[in-house]
Amino acid sequence: MKRAIVLTLALAASSAFAQMTPIGTWRSIDDKTGDAKAEIRISESNGVLTGRIEKLLKSSKPNPVCEKCDDDRKDKPIEGMEILRGIHKAEGKEVWEGGKVLDPENGREYKARLTPSKAGRSSRCAAPSAPSAAPRPGCA
């Protein structure tokens, strides 16, 4: 059974309150504790969204790198790392999808689907990129 992975992002920039868009600065929320882990800046270029970790708010060690990544992000610093790639707006919907989201703690990439809440204060995203991909703990 395919279970959804959820990355909850809480709004950090007040300018996005008025619009239904994931563009802006968000805080990723830990699935287990509910604590903010990082600030992520989502930007758009030519209709494609990307997201970069601007600032780590909680880290188990200083200056962590993505040891488990297996692409161009392998052993690169997590702070400043692009973790959302290739996401575009679905035609006629307030949903952005089609790209990938990286979990730098386990090095896995997941299919991304960003859906801003009606209040514009949060966004939810992601599902396993393959049926065999194990979901992160705390996700439904």
N, C-alpha and C positions, 0 to 999 in steps of 0.2 A: 504494500500500500504506500502510495506516495504521500508524504506529509509535507506540509508547507513550512518553510523557514521564515521567520519573521525578524526583520531588523526594524526596530521602532526608532524613529527619528523625531526628536522634539524640537520645535522651532526655537531658534536662538536669535533670529533677526526679525524684528517687528514689521519690516516692510512686506513680508510675504503673507501677513495676516489677511490682507484684502484680496489676495488672488489665490486661485486654485492651481498652484504650481509648486514643484519640488525645488525650484531654483532658489538658492539662498544658503544661509549657514544653519545647520541643524546639529543637534546633539544625538549621538547614537546611545541607546539605552541598553544596559546589560539585561539579558533575558532572565537571568537568575535573581539578581538583586534589585533591579529597577533603577540602579544608579547610572548617571551619565558617565560614559567611558571616553568619548572623544567628540570634538567638534569637526563636522564634515561640511565642506563647502561644495555645493552642487552648482555647476555652471552649464551653460549651453553654448554650443558653437555649431552653426549650420544645421540646426534642428536635432543635434545629438547631445545628450547629457553625459557629463562625467562628474565624478565626485572624488575629492581629495581630503585626506585627514589633515586638517589644519593644525589641530592641537590635541594631544593625548591628555585626558583629564585624570585617568587612572592607568597605572602601568605597574606590572610586577617587578620590572627592573628598569634602570635608567637607559635611555636611548635604545629601545628594543628594535630589532630587525626582523624581517619576515623569513625566519629560518626554514619554514615548511613550504614556502612558495616554490613553484617549479617553473616559473616563467621569468620574464625580465625583472620581476620584483624580488627575486630570490636574494636573500641577504642584504636587502636595501632597508634603510630606516623606515619604520612604520609611519612616523610623523612626516607628513609631506607626501605620503604614498597615495597614488590614484587607486581607489578601491571600487569605484563604479565606472563602468565603461560601456559605451555603445548603446545607451538607452535612448529611445525615441518615443514621441507621443503617439498613442494609438489614434487612428483617424476617427473623429467624431466622439471621442471619449476623454474624460479627465483622468487618464491612466497613461503612464509612461512605462514601456516594456521593451523587450528585445535585446537587452544587454546582459551584462554579468555584474555581480557584486562579489568581492573577495572578502573572506574572513581571514585577516592576517594572523589570527591566533592558530588556525589549523591549516592555512594555505589552500583551502578549498574555494572554488568559485561556484556560485549559484546563479540560476536564472534570475533576472531582476524584473520586478514589476512594482512601480511606485504609484501609490494611490494616496494623494493628500486627503486629509479629513475635511469634512464640510466646514469646520471652524478654522481650517488652515493652520492648526497648531501642531499637527503631527502628520506623519506619513508612515506607511507600512510597506515593506518590500520583501521580495525574494521567495524562491522555491528551489529545491534541489535541481541541479542541472542534469541529473540522471536518476532513474528510479533507484539505483543502488546507492546513491549518495545518502549518507546517514545525516538525519537532521540534527541541528544543534540542540542541546538540552534546553528545556523550557519553551520550546516552540510547538505549536499545535499543528 
